[in-house]
């Protein structure tokens, strides 16, 4: 879906909708509703599934992510138990495929064939980082317009966010995109009273 970062009303609406979607957009089977694995942070070997859209709940394949395409929001997914880790909005993941030659050497350690992954929770006030700015290739939070550069470890390049988005190491194993380790860094925003 194309983003219109120049329309602030649309930004606020999108941000609110995506925050609500992250909390309730996926169908929950009663048998799985109380599974504690749903709230566990991503684990090594987890796959990733689309958070919403036409392919909601489907496993994301490496070929689905093409350089130049917008970022994708996803949930980690335990392929053994067949359970999405969707019990916490702090588990939402941002994925995008970049030209591997443009990714910093440090970032390449966490990437898989140009695919990079980060927490989708803004480090400012925990809004979902749901916008992709195509031309500069930046993530943008619709709430306060913090911008993050995925080529440089999602470091802050604009706005009030105090720190980079935590990385989620990924790998391609057996032709599948998988989580290669836990988030690198604290997921979430500033603590109350810290600014």
C-alpha positions, 0 to 999 in steps of 0.5 A: 500500500503506498504511503503518503507521508505528506498528509498528516491526517492520513498519517494519524489515521494510519497509525491508529489503524495499524496500532489497532490492527496489531492488537486485534487483526488476526483471528485467534483460535480458542484452543490457542488463545491462552498459549503462553508461547503467543507472548514470548519474544521471537526465538531462533528458528521462528518463521515470520508471517504477514500481520495483515493484508491479503496474505495475513497469517501466511509464512513470508518467503524470501522471494516475497520480499523484493528490493525496492518494495515497501517494508512489511509488518510481520509476526514471529511464528513458531513453526513447530507449534504452529503458533504466531507470537502475536500476544504482545504488540512488542513482537511486531517485526518490520521487514524490508529487502535492500540492496546488499551492497548498500547495507553497512558491514555491521548490519550485514551480520544480521541480514539475509540476502539483503533482508533486514528485520527490526522491532516495529515498536517506536523507541519514542512512545511505542507507536507502530513504525508503519510507514516506508519512505521509498525514495530515502529508504527509511522507516517512519513512525506515523505518530511523531515522524521519527525516521530510522535508516535500515541500512545503518541498523535502523538508527534515528535520522530524524524526529524525537526517537531517542535510539535505534529500533532493535534489530532482529537477526534473520537467516535463510535456512532450507530456503525459508526466512527464519529468525536467527536470534532474539532482538538485539536491544530493548524493545519499546519506548521511553519509560514514563518520566524519562522525557 
